[in-house]
């Protein structure tokens, strides 16, 4: 399922595709904004979106074999909730 499919699924409930698209975009924007601020977003029964800090490390350039420094960065993480895990059994 992609974003368009999700919008179509929500449109079945809202009866208007334009309203469904606005709702989906609003939810995604709200989650993104919260993660940018470093907050976690918990949807009870579904899961939790949070930001994790990936530490810098040393790596190797596969072409030359030369050692390089890989910078640390923030990455999004998702942890499935009990309701979602149980639904997949």
N, C-alpha and C positions, 0 to 999 in steps of 0.2 A: 504494500500500500504506500503510495506517495502522497504528497500534500494535496494534490488535486482530487485523489480518491477520498481522502479524509474530508475535504470540503463537500464533496458530493454526498458522503454519508451523513454529515451534519445537516445538509440541505434537505434530506428526507424528513428531518424533524422540524426544521424551521420553515419549510415550504418555499424559502427564497434563497437562491444560491448566493446572492450578493450579501445577505445577512450572515450566511454560513461562512463565507470567506472572511468577512470582517471579524467574526467570532474566533475563528481559527487563528487569524493573524494577530489578534489581540492577545490570545492566550500565549502564543509563541513569543511575542514581544515582551509580555510581562515576565515570562520565565527567563528570557535573555537578559532583561534589565536587572532582575534580582541576582542572577549569577554574576553580572558585571560588577555589582556592588559587593560581592562576596557572600551573599546570603544563600541559604539552601531553600529549595522549594519542595515542600512535602505535600503530596497528594495522597491522603490516607487511603489505603487499600490498593493504590496503584504503584507508588514508588517515590523516591526522593532524587531530585537533581541537585548536585552540589559541585563546587569547584575544588579541585585538588592541585596541589603544587608539585610539579615534577622537577626534581633536582637536576642541576647541570651535571654533566658527566663527560668522560673522555671517550671518543670514538675513533674509528679509522676510516679514512677515505678508501673505498674499495678499489679504486683505480690505481692509486699511487702507494697505498699502504701507509701513508703518512698519518700520524696521530693528530686529531683535531679536537677542539673543545666544543661540546654541544651545550648551548645555553639552557638554563632551566626555564620553565614556562608554566602557565596555568592551563589546566585542561578540564573540560566538563566531564562529570561522572554521573552515572545513573545507577541507582540501586533499586531493584524491583521490590515492591511491597508484598506482603503475605497474600493479599487478595489476587494479585497478578500471578504470583507463583502457583497458587492453588488452582487458578483458572487454566493453567497450562498443563496440569497433570492429566 
